[in-house]
Each structure stands twice: as C-alpha cells, then as structure tokens.
Amino acid sequence: MVGTNARAPFDRIHGLGSAKAGAWHWWVQRVTAVALIPLILWLTASLFARARSDYGAFILWLRMPWTTVMMVLLLIALFLHMALGLQVVVEDYVHTARIKIPLVVMIHLGCFVLAVTGIIATLRIAFGG
C-alpha cells in the first residue's frame, strides 16, 4: 500500500506546467519544420534554374500565381518557425524574467514585422506595384 506522502509530489503538480500550452508550441514547430522542407527545396531549385536570368525574368517568375502563393507560404512558415525556435532558446537559457519576457516579445514582433514586410513585397511585385 502506498502512503499518502508518496503521492504528494505528483498531486501538487497534476494539471500544472507547460503541457497545456507547450503541446501547441511543439506541434506548430514540427509542422512548420516539415512544411519548410519542400518549400526550401522548391525555392532553391527555382533560384538555381534562374541563376543566369536577368532581373526582369526574375520579376516575371515571381508574378506567376503559383510562385506568389509558394513564396507567401514560405515566408509564413519560415518566420513562424524562427519565432518559435528563438523563443525556446530564450526560455531555456535566459533565467531572468525581467529580460526573458521582453526578449520573447521582441522576437515575436520582429519575426512578425519581417514576415509582413516579405509578404507585402512579394504581393507588390506580384500585382505590379
């Protein structure tokens, strides 16, 4: 028979901890990593195929609907993956809450700004702006 003291530590932590929000973070990190594999391969192959093209040919390529969609998906997956990965690094290695919380906020805002800037630039090229 197990005494009440043997279960006390488990009872104190049951239902607490990062398992509530951490599962979403873990899944999104994995999904974006898997999504980035074909997207990066597509971008690399496309850029190598156009290595000797001039600027005008590159712009025409980026204006193709399929290319625009793929580029926007790449930017979303890339910067979301980057923000989540950098957040984990900060949470693991920065131990002062005064520094950690603003750093995580800056990472997410910075990645959001970069993603939006890339998407706007891609759409402006795609729509002739």
C-alpha positions as CSV (number, residue, x, y, z in Angstrom):
1,M,0.0,0.0,0.0
2,V,1.3,3.4,-1.0
3,G,1.3,6.0,1.7
4,T,-0.1,9.5,1.2
5,N,3.3,11.0,1.3
6,A,4.4,9.0,-1.8
7,R,1.8,10.6,-4.0
8,A,2.0,14.2,-2.6
9,P,4.6,15.5,-5.1
10,F,2.5,14.1,-8.1
11,D,-0.7,15.6,-6.6
12,R,0.9,19.0,-6.3
13,I,2.0,19.1,-10.0
14,H,-1.0,17.4,-11.6
15,G,-2.6,19.6,-14.1
16,L,0.1,22.3,-14.0
17,G,3.1,23.0,-16.1
18,S,3.8,23.6,-19.8
19,A,1.8,20.7,-21.1
20,K,-1.2,22.9,-21.6
21,A,0.3,25.4,-24.0
22,G,3.5,23.5,-24.7
23,A,1.8,20.9,-26.9
24,W,0.6,23.5,-29.3
25,H,4.1,25.1,-29.5
26,W,5.7,21.7,-30.1
27,W,3.2,20.7,-32.8
28,V,3.5,24.1,-34.7
29,Q,7.3,23.9,-34.5
30,R,7.2,20.4,-36.1
31,V,4.6,21.2,-38.7
32,T,6.5,24.3,-39.8
33,A,9.7,22.3,-40.0
34,V,8.1,19.7,-42.2
35,A,6.5,22.4,-44.4
36,L,9.8,24.2,-44.8
37,I,11.5,21.1,-46.3
38,P,9.6,21.1,-49.7
39,L,9.3,25.0,-49.7
40,I,13.1,25.4,-49.3
41,L,13.8,22.7,-51.9
42,W,11.3,24.5,-54.3
43,L,13.0,27.9,-53.7
44,T,16.5,26.5,-54.1
45,A,15.7,24.6,-57.3
46,S,13.8,27.7,-58.7
47,L,16.7,30.0,-58.0
48,F,19.2,27.7,-59.4
49,A,17.1,27.3,-62.6
50,R,17.0,31.1,-62.9
51,A,20.6,31.8,-61.9
52,R,21.6,33.3,-65.2
53,S,18.3,35.2,-65.7
54,D,18.1,38.9,-65.5
55,Y,16.1,41.0,-63.1
56,G,13.1,41.2,-65.5
57,A,12.9,37.4,-65.8
58,F,13.0,37.0,-62.1
59,I,10.2,39.5,-61.6
60,L,8.1,37.7,-64.2
61,W,8.7,34.5,-62.4
62,L,7.6,36.0,-59.1
63,R,4.5,37.4,-60.7
64,M,3.3,33.9,-61.6
65,P,0.3,33.0,-59.3
66,W,1.8,29.6,-58.2
67,T,5.2,31.3,-57.4
68,T,3.5,34.1,-55.4
69,V,1.5,31.6,-53.3
70,M,4.5,29.4,-52.6
71,M,6.6,32.4,-51.6
72,V,4.0,33.7,-49.2
73,L,3.7,30.2,-47.7
74,L,7.4,30.0,-47.4
75,L,7.6,33.4,-45.6
76,I,4.8,32.4,-43.1
77,A,6.3,29.0,-42.3
78,L,9.9,30.4,-42.1
79,F,9.2,33.3,-39.7
80,L,6.8,31.4,-37.6
81,H,9.3,28.5,-37.2
82,M,12.0,31.1,-36.5
83,A,10.0,32.9,-33.8
84,L,9.1,29.6,-32.0
85,G,12.7,28.3,-32.2
86,L,14.2,31.5,-30.8
87,Q,11.5,31.6,-28.1
88,V,12.6,28.2,-26.9
89,V,16.3,29.2,-26.9
90,V,15.4,32.3,-24.8
91,E,13.2,30.3,-22.4
92,D,15.9,27.7,-21.9
93,Y,18.9,29.9,-21.5
94,V,17.7,33.3,-20.1
95,H,16.7,32.9,-16.5
96,T,15.7,36.4,-15.5
97,A,12.1,37.2,-16.1
98,R,12.9,40.9,-16.5
99,I,14.9,40.1,-19.5
100,K,13.2,36.9,-20.8
101,I,9.7,38.3,-21.3
102,P,10.7,41.5,-23.3
103,L,13.1,39.4,-25.3
104,V,10.4,36.9,-26.3
105,V,8.0,39.8,-27.2
106,M,10.7,41.4,-29.3
107,I,11.4,38.1,-31.1
108,H,7.8,37.6,-32.0
109,L,7.3,41.2,-33.0
110,G,10.5,41.2,-35.1
111,C,9.5,38.0,-36.8
112,F,6.0,39.3,-37.5
113,V,7.4,42.5,-39.0
114,L,9.8,40.6,-41.2
115,A,7.1,38.2,-42.4
116,V,4.7,41.0,-43.1
117,T,7.4,43.0,-44.9
118,G,8.3,40.0,-47.1
119,I,4.7,39.2,-47.8
120,I,3.9,42.8,-48.8
121,A,7.0,43.0,-51.0
122,T,6.0,39.7,-52.7
123,L,2.4,40.9,-53.3
124,R,3.5,44.3,-54.6
125,I,5.8,42.5,-57.1
126,A,3.0,40.0,-58.0
127,F,0.4,42.7,-58.6
128,G,2.8,45.1,-60.4
129,G,3.2,47.6,-57.6
